Amino acid sequence: MQVLFARHHVRVFRFALRLVRNEATAEDLISDVFLDVWRQAGKFEGRSAVSTWLLAIARFKALSSLRRKPELALDEEAAEAIEDTSDTPEVALEKKEKGEVLRQCMSALSAEHREIVDLVYYHEKSVEEVAEIVGIPEATVKTRMFYARKKLAELLKAQGIGRGWP
């Protein structure tokens, strides 16, 4: 592989550079080309010269690179205008603590109720899907969901967490 790279990397680089007109992109492309050659060496059938094979791979990668949406530079003014919507450390800590309380309350539910809540809220399954997974009628899923939410609300209220917490 070292010999192959030493013999052909300059030619492949120059070829890619002529196509993409950017040195950094051309460098990335030759890295990809030789990585592909290393991975697919067994697929080379010898119907053409090795250099032809390398240049064909480089051409394909260069054209694919050119088809991709060009990256636009972000100017300072635009960067300043982007609003930071992340939570403050205080809010993040509060959410973490409430999440821990919620996990504790979830563990206090019966196994049947916990399973339904987990599938619906954490795995985003529909009532029909939950019924199929658990092997119970849809009406039973709805009933269990009703009582699970009711019990969970009671447990959360007892912990000092009301409805509408973030």
N, C-alpha and C positions, 0 to 999 in steps of 0.2 A: 504494500500500500504506500510505503514511503517513497519507493522508486517511482511508482505511478504518479503520485502527487508531485514529486520533484520534476518529472518530465513534462507534465501537462498543466500544472496550475497556472503558469503565466499565460499560456495560450487561452485557457478557459476564462481566466480573469479578464483579459483584454476583450475577448468576444462578448462576455457578459456586460462589461463596461460600455462597449459600443451600443448595446441594446438598451440598457437602463439609464445610462448617462449619470451615474451616481456611484462614487467609489465605495461608499459604505454598503450600499445595496449590492453591488457587485461582489464585495467581500463575503457578504452573507450568502449570496447565491453560490459561490464556489464552495463554501463550507457545506451547503446543502447538497450540492452535486456530488462531492466526494463522499459524503455520508451515505447518500443513495447508492453510489457505486460500491461502497463497502458492504452495504446491506444486500444488494442485488447482484453481486459479482457472479453468482451461480447462474443467473439468467442471461448472461452475455453469451451469445451463440457464435460469435466469430464471423458473422456474415459481413461485417464491415470492420474498418480499422478501429482500434480503441479510441483514438482521438475523435473519430466521427461519432462514436457512441457518447463520449463525454460531452461533445459540443451539442449533440441533440438533446441530452438531458439539460444542459445549461440553457439552451434556447427555450425549452418548455418551461423551465423555472423562471426565466427572465420574462417571458410573455405572461405567465401567470402573475408575476409580481406587478407588471405594468397594468394588468386588468383590475387589480385591486384598487379600491378607492384611495386616492392620494391622501396622505396625512397632512392636515393643515396645521401650521404653526400657531400656537396660542400666544397672542400678544399680551403684554402686561395689563392693559386696560380691560381686556376681556376676562383675564384671570381674576382681577380685582372685583369684577361685577358678579362673579359666581358666589351664590349664597351658601354658607356653611350650614347645612341642615342637621348635622350630627348633634347628638345629645351632649349636654354639659356633663362633667364628671359627677355632679350631684344627681342629675336625672338618671344617668347610667347606673349609679349605685342604687338608687331607689328602685329602678326596674329590676335590677338583679335581686335585691332583697324580696321584692314582691313575687318574683319568679320562684324563689326558693320557698316562700310561703305557699304558693300555688302547688308546687311539687309535693310538699308535705300534705296539703289538703287532698291532692289527688291520691296519694298513697292511703289515705283514710277511707276512700271509697271502696265499695265491694269490688271484687275482681271483675264481675260482669259489667258493672257501671264504668269502671276504669278502662276496660277494654273498648267499650263503645265510644267513650270520650276520646281515647287515644286514636282510634281509627278515624273518627269524624274530624277532630280538630288538628291533630298532629300529622295524620297521613292524608287528610283532605279527601276522604272517601265519602261517597253519597250513601244515603240510607239503603238504597238497593244494593250497592256494593258491600256494605257492612253486613246486610242480611245474608248475602251469598257467602261472604268470608266466614262469618260466625256460624252459619247454618241455622238461622232462626227466621221467623216471618218478619216482614218489614214493620208491621204494627208493633211487634215486640221491641224492635230496635228503637222505634219512636218513643215507646213507653219508657224503656230503660234510659233513653237520652233525657227525657223529661225529668225523671226522678234523679238522675245523676247530676244534672244542672242544678236542680233544686237543692240537693244535698251539698253540692260544691259551693253554692251561694251561701248556705248557712255556715259552712265551715270557714269560708273566707270572711264572712261578717264577724264571726267569733274571733278571728285573728285581727280585726280592725280594718279590713279591706272591703270597701263597698264597691258597688257597680261603677263602671266607667273609669277604672284605673288604667293608666297608659300601658 
